[in-house]
C-alpha cells in the first residue's frame, strides 16, 4: 500500500551534527510504502491488488489484472473511508451483477 500522510520530521542542525535537540519537529506530507502494520493510516492510502500473482502485468492487461482503490481518512477516519468504498463502489457493482457467485466461479473455470 502507498500512504500519503503527514510524518514527523525533526529539524536538523548544520551538516554532520544531526538533529537539532532544541527544535520542534515539523509534520510534512510524505509518500511511502507500507504493509499497514507499523504505521496507522491518517492520510490517503492507495491500494493495488493483483487478481492473480501468477500472471505477468503488462500495459495491455493491467486494467483487467490489477484493482486500484483509494482510502482517504481525512473525512471521518479509516472506518468511514472503508464504509464509503464499500457503499459507493463494491455494493452497487454487486447489485448490478446478473450472475450469482456460483455462476461466476463456473464461468472462470470454463474460460481460463
Number of C-alpha atoms within 10 A of each C-alpha: 15 16 25 19 20 16 16 13 13 15 14 15 13 8 7 7 8 11 15 13 11 9 11 11 15 12 12 11 14 12 13 11 11 14 9 12 7 7 10 10 19 17 19 19 23 14 14 13 12 15 11 10 10 7 10 10 15 9 6 8 11 12 11 10 17 16 12 11 13 16 22 22 18 13 9 9 14 19 11 15 18 15 12 14 16 13 12 11 12 11 11 11 11 12 8 8 10 9 11 9 10 8 11 12 11 10 11 9 9 7 6 5
